[in-house]
Amino acid sequence: MDIAQIILIAGVAEAITQSAMWVIEKGWNKERITALVVAVVVCVGTGADLFAYIGAPIGVPYGTYIGAALTGVLAARGATVLHDLFGVAKTAKERLLLP
């Protein structure tokens, strides 16, 4: 497993935790729930699966749908979160490749 895969898994875990905390702490915030539903529907509908993209596909039945749904959870957090996540992965990869 490479560093980009580990960072993506950590990002998904954090995004799911934050999404659950939104609901637990603040109730059903319509804006956040709408963003989550729209992002998941768009990612599943288009087949956008970051896990497959980085070479770590979900290896269970319907794994492509699960990967796309998890990608949607990340996408619901916004472009800045995704940009930062991939920036960290890129930097980590570059540092590991240097002697």
C-alpha atoms as an extended CHARMM CRD file, in Angstrom:
* protein
*
        99  EXT
         1         1  MET       CA              0.0000000000        0.0000000000        0.0000000000  PROA      1               0.0000000000
         2         2  ASP       CA              1.4450000000        3.3550000000       -0.8990000000  PROA      2               0.0000000000
         3         3  ILE       CA              1.2760000000        6.6610000000        0.9670000000  PROA      3               0.0000000000
         4         4  ALA       CA             -1.4180000000        8.1440000000       -1.3180000000  PROA      4               0.0000000000
         5         5  GLN       CA             -3.6940000000        5.2080000000       -0.5170000000  PROA      5               0.0000000000
         6         6  ILE       CA             -3.1550000000        5.6030000000        3.2190000000  PROA      6               0.0000000000
         7         7  ILE       CA             -3.8260000000        9.3420000000        3.0430000000  PROA      7               0.0000000000
         8         8  LEU       CA             -7.0160000000        8.7590000000        1.0310000000  PROA      8               0.0000000000
         9         9  ILE       CA             -8.2510000000        6.2260000000        3.6000000000  PROA      9               0.0000000000
        10        10  ALA       CA             -7.4760000000        8.6680000000        6.4070000000  PROA      10              0.0000000000
        11        11  GLY       CA             -9.2920000000       11.4330000000        4.5390000000  PROA      11              0.0000000000
        12        12  VAL       CA            -12.3720000000        9.2720000000        4.0390000000  PROA      12              0.0000000000
        13        13  ALA       CA            -12.3950000000        8.2560000000        7.7100000000  PROA      13              0.0000000000
        14        14  GLU       CA            -12.1470000000       11.9030000000        8.7490000000  PROA      14              0.0000000000
        15        15  ALA       CA            -14.8630000000       12.9840000000        6.3170000000  PROA      15              0.0000000000
        16        16  ILE       CA            -17.2700000000       10.2890000000        7.5060000000  PROA      16              0.0000000000
        17        17  THR       CA            -16.5840000000       11.1860000000       11.1380000000  PROA      17              0.0000000000
        18        18  GLN       CA            -17.1310000000       14.8880000000       10.4850000000  PROA      18              0.0000000000
        19        19  SER       CA            -20.3350000000       14.1960000000        8.5470000000  PROA      19              0.0000000000
        20        20  ALA       CA            -21.6810000000       12.0860000000       11.4100000000  PROA      20              0.0000000000
        21        21  MET       CA            -20.7270000000       14.7710000000       13.9320000000  PROA      21              0.0000000000
        22        22  TRP       CA            -22.5880000000       17.4160000000       11.8940000000  PROA      22              0.0000000000
        23        23  VAL       CA            -25.7740000000       15.4390000000       12.3580000000  PROA      23              0.0000000000
        24        24  ILE       CA            -25.1450000000       14.4630000000       15.9990000000  PROA      24              0.0000000000
        25        25  GLU       CA            -24.1270000000       17.9230000000       17.2110000000  PROA      25              0.0000000000
        26        26  LYS       CA            -26.2210000000       20.2470000000       15.0590000000  PROA      26              0.0000000000
        27        27  GLY       CA            -29.1140000000       18.1200000000       13.9300000000  PROA      27              0.0000000000
        28        28  TRP       CA            -30.1820000000       17.7180000000       10.3470000000  PROA      28              0.0000000000
        29        29  ASN       CA            -28.5040000000       20.7730000000        8.8150000000  PROA      29              0.0000000000
        30        30  LYS       CA            -30.2050000000       20.9870000000        5.4200000000  PROA      30              0.0000000000
        31        31  GLU       CA            -27.2540000000       22.5680000000        3.6380000000  PROA      31              0.0000000000
        32        32  ARG       CA            -24.7400000000       19.9410000000        4.7400000000  PROA      32              0.0000000000
        33        33  ILE       CA            -27.0790000000       17.0060000000        4.2090000000  PROA      33              0.0000000000
        34        34  THR       CA            -27.9420000000       18.3250000000        0.7380000000  PROA      34              0.0000000000
        35        35  ALA       CA            -24.2410000000       18.6990000000       -0.1250000000  PROA      35              0.0000000000
        36        36  LEU       CA            -23.5910000000       15.1390000000        1.0410000000  PROA      36              0.0000000000
        37        37  VAL       CA            -26.5050000000       13.6370000000       -0.9000000000  PROA      37              0.0000000000
        38        38  VAL       CA            -25.7280000000       15.5780000000       -4.0840000000  PROA      38              0.0000000000
        39        39  ALA       CA            -22.0210000000       14.7160000000       -3.9730000000  PROA      39              0.0000000000
        40        40  VAL       CA            -22.6810000000       11.0090000000       -3.3950000000  PROA      40              0.0000000000
        41        41  VAL       CA            -25.3220000000       10.8490000000       -6.1510000000  PROA      41              0.0000000000
        42        42  VAL       CA            -23.0530000000       12.6520000000       -8.6330000000  PROA      42              0.0000000000
        43        43  CYS       CA            -20.0410000000       10.4830000000       -7.8190000000  PROA      43              0.0000000000
        44        44  VAL       CA            -21.9880000000        7.2220000000       -7.9940000000  PROA      44              0.0000000000
        45        45  GLY       CA            -23.7790000000        8.3680000000      -11.1410000000  PROA      45              0.0000000000
        46        46  THR       CA            -20.5550000000        9.2880000000      -12.9150000000  PROA      46              0.0000000000
        47        47  GLY       CA            -18.4820000000        6.4360000000      -11.4900000000  PROA      47              0.0000000000
        48        48  ALA       CA            -16.0270000000        8.8340000000       -9.8440000000  PROA      48              0.0000000000
        49        49  ASP       CA            -14.0280000000        6.4960000000       -7.6040000000  PROA      49              0.0000000000
        50        50  LEU       CA            -10.8120000000        7.8920000000       -6.1230000000  PROA      50              0.0000000000
        51        51  PHE       CA             -9.9250000000        4.4980000000       -4.6640000000  PROA      51              0.0000000000
        52        52  ALA       CA             -9.8390000000        2.9000000000       -8.1160000000  PROA      52              0.0000000000
        53        53  TYR       CA             -8.0290000000        5.9770000000       -9.4760000000  PROA      53              0.0000000000
        54        54  ILE       CA             -5.1140000000        5.5930000000       -7.0660000000  PROA      54              0.0000000000
        55        55  GLY       CA             -4.9120000000        1.8280000000       -7.5470000000  PROA      55              0.0000000000
        56        56  ALA       CA             -6.7380000000        0.7100000000       -4.4010000000  PROA      56              0.0000000000
        57        57  PRO       CA            -10.1710000000       -0.4080000000       -5.6100000000  PROA      57              0.0000000000
        58        58  ILE       CA            -12.6580000000       -1.6150000000       -3.0100000000  PROA      58              0.0000000000
        59        59  GLY       CA            -12.4690000000       -5.4140000000       -3.3340000000  PROA      59              0.0000000000
        60        60  VAL       CA            -15.9950000000       -6.4530000000       -2.3660000000  PROA      60              0.0000000000
        61        61  PRO       CA            -19.1600000000       -6.9570000000       -4.3990000000  PROA      61              0.0000000000
        62        62  TYR       CA            -20.3920000000       -3.5690000000       -5.6130000000  PROA      62              0.0000000000
        63        63  GLY       CA            -17.0120000000       -2.1280000000       -4.6420000000  PROA      63              0.0000000000
        64        64  THR       CA            -17.1040000000        0.4300000000       -7.4420000000  PROA      64              0.0000000000
        65        65  TYR       CA            -20.3420000000        1.8440000000       -6.0070000000  PROA      65              0.0000000000
        66        66  ILE       CA            -18.9270000000        1.8760000000       -2.4880000000  PROA      66              0.0000000000
        67        67  GLY       CA            -15.7660000000        3.6060000000       -3.7170000000  PROA      67              0.0000000000
        68        68  ALA       CA            -17.8250000000        6.1810000000       -5.5970000000  PROA      68              0.0000000000
        69        69  ALA       CA            -20.0520000000        6.7860000000       -2.5490000000  PROA      69              0.0000000000
        70        70  LEU       CA            -16.9970000000        7.2880000000       -0.3290000000  PROA      70              0.0000000000
        71        71  THR       CA            -15.5660000000        9.6360000000       -2.9490000000  PROA      71              0.0000000000
        72        72  GLY       CA            -18.8550000000       11.5390000000       -2.7210000000  PROA      72              0.0000000000
        73        73  VAL       CA            -18.4420000000       11.8650000000        1.0450000000  PROA      73              0.0000000000
        74        74  LEU       CA            -15.0290000000       13.4410000000        0.4200000000  PROA      74              0.0000000000
        75        75  ALA       CA            -16.3990000000       15.6410000000       -2.3640000000  PROA      75              0.0000000000
        76        76  ALA       CA            -19.1420000000       16.9120000000       -0.0530000000  PROA      76              0.0000000000
        77        77  ARG       CA            -16.4160000000       18.3860000000        2.1260000000  PROA      77              0.0000000000
        78        78  GLY       CA            -15.4830000000       20.6740000000       -0.7630000000  PROA      78              0.0000000000
        79        79  ALA       CA            -12.7790000000       21.2100000000       -3.3280000000  PROA      79              0.0000000000
        80        80  THR       CA            -10.3810000000       22.7080000000       -0.7970000000  PROA      80              0.0000000000
        81        81  VAL       CA            -10.3770000000       19.5240000000        1.2780000000  PROA      81              0.0000000000
        82        82  LEU       CA             -9.6930000000       17.3790000000       -1.8000000000  PROA      82              0.0000000000
        83        83  HSD       CA             -6.9730000000       19.7380000000       -2.9850000000  PROA      83              0.0000000000
        84        84  ASP       CA             -5.2850000000       19.6750000000        0.4160000000  PROA      84              0.0000000000
        85        85  LEU       CA             -5.5930000000       15.8900000000        0.6510000000  PROA      85              0.0000000000
        86        86  PHE       CA             -3.9030000000       15.3400000000       -2.6970000000  PROA      86              0.0000000000
        87        87  GLY       CA             -1.2930000000       17.9950000000       -1.9470000000  PROA      87              0.0000000000
        88        88  VAL       CA             -0.2970000000       16.1180000000        1.1950000000  PROA      88              0.0000000000
        89        89  ALA       CA             -0.1970000000       12.8250000000       -0.7280000000  PROA      89              0.0000000000
        90        90  LYS       CA              1.9750000000       14.3380000000       -3.4600000000  PROA      90              0.0000000000
        91        91  THR       CA              4.3850000000       15.9040000000       -0.9780000000  PROA      91              0.0000000000
        92        92  ALA       CA              4.6500000000       12.6660000000        1.0000000000  PROA      92              0.0000000000
        93        93  LYS       CA              5.3600000000       10.6660000000       -2.1680000000  PROA      93              0.0000000000
        94        94  GLU       CA              8.0300000000       13.1320000000       -3.2760000000  PROA      94              0.0000000000
        95        95  ARG       CA              9.7510000000       13.0400000000        0.1130000000  PROA      95              0.0000000000
        96        96  LEU       CA              9.7240000000        9.2510000000        0.2460000000  PROA      96              0.0000000000
        97        97  LEU       CA             11.2990000000        9.0130000000       -3.2010000000  PROA      97              0.0000000000
        98        98  LEU       CA             14.1680000000       11.3250000000       -2.2990000000  PROA      98              0.0000000000
        99        99  PRO       CA             17.2820000000        9.7140000000       -0.7870000000  PROA      99              0.0000000000
